[in-house]
């Protein structure tokens, strides 16, 4: 695996942890770059897109507290605020204070934001499919199952101080 060798990791030496983690990091970068170039034409970043998805699907009509958005996306509160400020300026979300607790900001997606998600979804989906097309469907299923199981175990460990 010449790509990993560029990082000093030689395949087949039993360093599966390193091979896996470096491979995932490099794959993430490639996917991020591919999706970012697609979202550029819509004046979106991957971060903004993910926020819109969380607000739309987790918040639904009632909205979602800003702190909850950051928990779903694992980003810092300050970064989250900056991204939501930009989305609000573009008219894609609205924020309001929670009745009874002005410290809590509820974020809702606007019709414009929903329309944008609908417009970008087809191309986004196609790009994900193209990125995964390197694998047969059964291999995609197995990879998905393995990564999901690993994520579940890591998340459970995180809540127990690991």
C-alpha positions as CSV (number, residue, x, y, z in Angstrom):
1,X,0.0,0.0,0.0
2,X,2.2,2.8,-1.3
3,X,0.0,5.6,0.1
4,X,0.5,4.5,3.6
5,X,4.2,3.9,3.0
6,X,4.5,7.7,2.4
7,X,3.6,8.1,6.1
8,X,6.1,5.5,7.2
9,X,3.6,2.7,7.6
10,X,4.4,-0.5,5.8
11,X,1.4,-2.8,5.2
12,X,1.5,-6.3,6.6
13,X,3.7,-5.7,9.6
14,X,0.8,-6.3,12.0
15,X,0.3,-2.6,12.7
16,X,-3.4,-2.8,11.8
17,X,-4.3,0.0,14.3
18,X,-1.9,2.4,12.5
19,X,-3.0,1.2,9.0
20,X,-6.7,1.6,9.8
21,X,-6.4,5.0,11.5
22,X,-4.2,6.6,8.9
23,X,-6.3,5.1,6.1
24,X,-9.5,6.5,7.7
25,X,-7.8,9.9,8.1
26,X,-6.6,10.0,4.5
27,X,-10.0,8.8,3.2
28,X,-11.7,11.5,5.3
29,X,-9.5,14.2,3.7
30,X,-10.3,12.9,0.2
31,X,-14.0,12.8,0.8
32,X,-13.9,16.2,2.5
33,X,-12.2,17.7,-0.5
34,X,-14.5,16.1,-3.0
35,X,-17.6,17.2,-1.1
36,X,-16.2,20.7,-0.4
37,X,-15.7,21.4,-4.1
38,X,-19.3,20.3,-4.8
39,X,-20.7,22.5,-2.0
40,X,-18.7,25.5,-3.1
41,X,-21.1,26.1,-6.0
42,X,-23.9,26.6,-3.4
43,X,-21.9,28.8,-1.1
44,X,-21.9,26.0,1.5
45,X,-19.2,24.3,3.4
46,X,-19.4,20.8,4.7
47,X,-19.9,22.2,8.2
48,X,-22.8,24.4,7.2
49,X,-24.4,21.5,5.3
50,X,-24.1,19.2,8.3
51,X,-25.7,21.9,10.6
52,X,-28.6,22.3,8.2
53,X,-29.1,18.5,8.1
54,X,-29.1,18.3,11.9
55,X,-31.5,21.3,12.3
56,X,-33.8,19.9,9.6
57,X,-33.9,16.3,10.7
58,X,-33.3,16.5,14.5
59,X,-35.0,19.9,15.1
60,X,-37.9,19.4,12.8
61,X,-40.6,22.1,13.2
62,X,-39.8,22.9,16.9
63,X,-36.1,23.6,16.3
64,X,-33.1,22.4,18.2
65,X,-31.0,24.1,20.9
66,X,-27.6,25.2,19.5
67,X,-25.7,23.2,22.1
68,X,-27.5,20.0,20.8
69,X,-26.3,20.7,17.3
70,X,-22.7,20.8,18.5
71,X,-23.2,17.5,20.3
72,X,-24.5,15.9,17.1
73,X,-21.5,17.2,15.1
74,X,-18.8,17.2,17.7
75,X,-17.7,20.8,17.2
76,X,-16.7,23.5,19.6
77,X,-19.4,26.0,20.7
78,X,-17.5,29.0,19.3
79,X,-17.1,27.3,15.9
80,X,-20.8,26.3,15.9
81,X,-21.8,29.9,16.7
82,X,-19.8,31.3,13.8
83,X,-21.3,28.8,11.3
84,X,-24.8,29.4,12.5
85,X,-24.2,33.2,12.3
86,X,-23.3,32.7,8.6
87,X,-26.3,30.5,8.0
88,X,-28.6,33.0,9.7
89,X,-27.1,35.9,7.7
90,X,-27.8,33.9,4.5
91,X,-31.4,33.3,5.6
92,X,-31.0,29.5,5.9
93,X,-31.8,29.3,9.6
94,X,-33.4,31.5,12.3
95,X,-32.6,31.6,16.0
96,X,-34.7,32.5,18.9
97,X,-34.4,32.4,22.6
98,X,-36.1,29.6,24.5
99,X,-39.2,30.9,26.3
100,X,-38.2,31.0,30.0
101,X,-34.5,30.7,29.4
102,X,-32.9,33.4,27.2
103,X,-29.5,31.7,27.4
104,X,-30.8,28.8,25.2
105,X,-30.9,29.5,21.5
106,X,-33.3,27.4,19.4
107,X,-32.3,27.1,15.8
108,X,-34.9,26.3,13.0
109,X,-34.3,25.8,9.4
110,X,-36.1,28.2,7.0
111,X,-37.9,27.4,3.8
112,X,-34.9,28.8,1.9
113,X,-32.6,26.4,3.9
114,X,-34.9,23.4,3.2
115,X,-35.0,24.3,-0.4
116,X,-31.2,24.5,-0.6
117,X,-30.9,21.1,1.0
118,X,-33.4,19.6,-1.5
119,X,-31.4,21.2,-4.3
120,X,-28.0,19.9,-3.2
121,X,-29.1,16.4,-2.1
122,X,-29.1,14.7,-5.5
123,X,-25.5,15.7,-6.3
124,X,-24.3,15.0,-2.8
125,X,-25.8,11.6,-2.9
126,X,-24.3,10.9,-6.3
127,X,-20.8,11.9,-5.1
128,X,-21.1,9.6,-2.1
129,X,-22.1,6.7,-4.3
130,X,-19.2,7.5,-6.7
131,X,-16.8,7.5,-3.8
132,X,-18.1,4.1,-2.6
133,X,-18.3,2.6,-6.1
134,X,-14.8,1.3,-5.6
135,X,-16.4,-1.5,-3.7
136,X,-19.1,-4.0,-4.6
137,X,-22.4,-3.6,-2.8
138,X,-21.7,-6.5,-0.4
139,X,-18.3,-5.0,0.5
140,X,-20.0,-1.6,1.1
141,X,-22.4,-3.3,3.5
142,X,-19.6,-5.1,5.4
143,X,-17.5,-2.0,5.6
144,X,-20.5,0.0,6.8
145,X,-21.4,-2.6,9.4
146,X,-17.8,-2.7,10.7
147,X,-17.3,1.0,10.9
148,X,-20.7,1.5,12.6
149,X,-19.9,-1.2,15.1
150,X,-16.5,0.4,15.8
151,X,-18.1,3.8,16.2
152,X,-20.7,2.5,18.6
153,X,-18.0,0.9,20.7
154,X,-15.9,4.0,20.7
155,X,-18.9,6.2,21.7
156,X,-19.8,3.8,24.5
157,X,-16.2,3.9,25.7
158,X,-16.2,7.7,25.6
159,X,-19.1,7.9,28.0
160,X,-17.3,5.6,30.4
161,X,-14.1,7.7,30.6
162,X,-12.1,6.0,27.8
